[in-house]
Amino acid sequence: MKGRIVRTLTTASTLAFVAVGLIPASPAAAATTCSAFVTNSGASNVTPITLATNTPETPITVGANPQGIAITPDGATAYVSNYGSDTVTPINLATNTPAAPITVGTNPYGIAITPDGAKAYVANTGSNNVTPITLATNTPGTPITVGTSPYGITISPDGTKAYVANAGGGNVTPITLATNTPGAPITVGTTPFSTAFSPDGTTAYVTNIATSNVTPITVATNTPGAPFYVGSNPRGIAITSDGATAYVANAGDSNVTPVTLATHTLGTPIAIGINPTGITITPDGATAYVTDALTASVFPITLATNTAEAPISVGSTPWGIALANCGSSPASTTLTMTAPAKVPAGTRVKITGVLDSLAPACVASQEVFLKKGASTIGPQLTSAAGTYRFQTKITKKTVVQVTYAATATCGASESGKKTIRVT
């Protein structure tokens, strides 16, 4: 069974493909072109695809039997796990030039990068551990022991936890990333393969190859829920940025199953090639891209109608897939402000606010100021993007206004007001 997994395992979700991917050949296009990047296990290279026209570009040579791919959040560097070389190849995305390989554990497969771009984590199937890599210097750290035959690895949206799918152990190992400490394994189905977190980070979903189902896990308590059937031999799983729908690549049925996550209701399967494995979804939720190892192709799916489009030819035995420069998940349009509605004159009050969990990566700037009030804002108590917390003395009716400007790739900016009256 293990040999079969090696041939058909990589998925977009497994490899944390929420990060951006590689860039097409010319440096000028590299900064702006929305592209997909595909690891071709049989050709030992990576194929860039210009998604505006679904055109494959010149392949980039990496190590032997590449499987996983993950990209730093700034889009500067791709990291490719080379199963047959026991290495990870960094790629300079400005020039599509591979750098010196980084030695990791035995048979590296899944790879994920933290949201702050500081570290990568590589699941080594042959040595039953995970190698952390400090990306500023491309230095591997002390391996973290996990379960048997770890393949998929995904990092939570807040960057605090990684989930590792241990195909040989029927479980998932949670890792606390602040200390690189593995927790108690979470029992799931047989031959767990890949994992994906919901955008809000509250739930993770694990595909189980041998039991043809997906196990949901409540992240706060690491508690598995009741598994639900999706199709034969499920491999990759990806979730739309609104968290409403998951798409699961079923290698045994040659299709992709849409799942409404609120109810775990299956939609009509979408026929895809022969052996669909890796899958990723554009941040705008418009299109999914699925690798098919046995046809050496990538299939786009138009998600508005769940229609498979014409396949794109890539290299031999494509597995992993990632996106680059296709935008980010929309910024939150929900601004929560907390402050008392009425206080005695001269009272010092504390005012706090926050955007939801998707916001911090999308916030370009924030501004807090008072209108119609004589008070001045006191010292800022927190300054993290997407949050504010300060105190001020209220002497008369005061209107507090907060504005967040979103980055260009995210949703609209948001502004909120809170009126505090004096008694």
Secondary structure, DSSP 4 states (H G I P E B T S, - for coil): -HHHHHHS---TTTTTTTSB----SSHHHHTT--EEEEEETTTTEEEEEETTTTEE---EE-SSSEEEEEE-TTSSEEEEEETTTTEEEEEETTTTEE---EE-SSSEEEEEE-TTSSEEEEEETTTTEEEEEETTTTEE---EE-SSSEEEEEE-TTSSEEEEEETTTTEEEEEETTTTEE---EE-SSSEEEEEE-TTSSEEEEEETTTTEEEEEETTTTEE---EE--SSEEEEEE-TTSSEEEEEETTTTEEEEEETTTTEE---EE-SS-EEEEEE-TTSSEEEEEETTTTEEEEEETTTTEE---EE-SSSEEEEEEESS--SPPP--EEEE--SEE-TTEEEEEEEEE-TTSGGGEEEEEEEEES-S--EEEEEE--TTEEEEEEEESS-EEEEEEEEEPTTS---EEEEEEEEE-
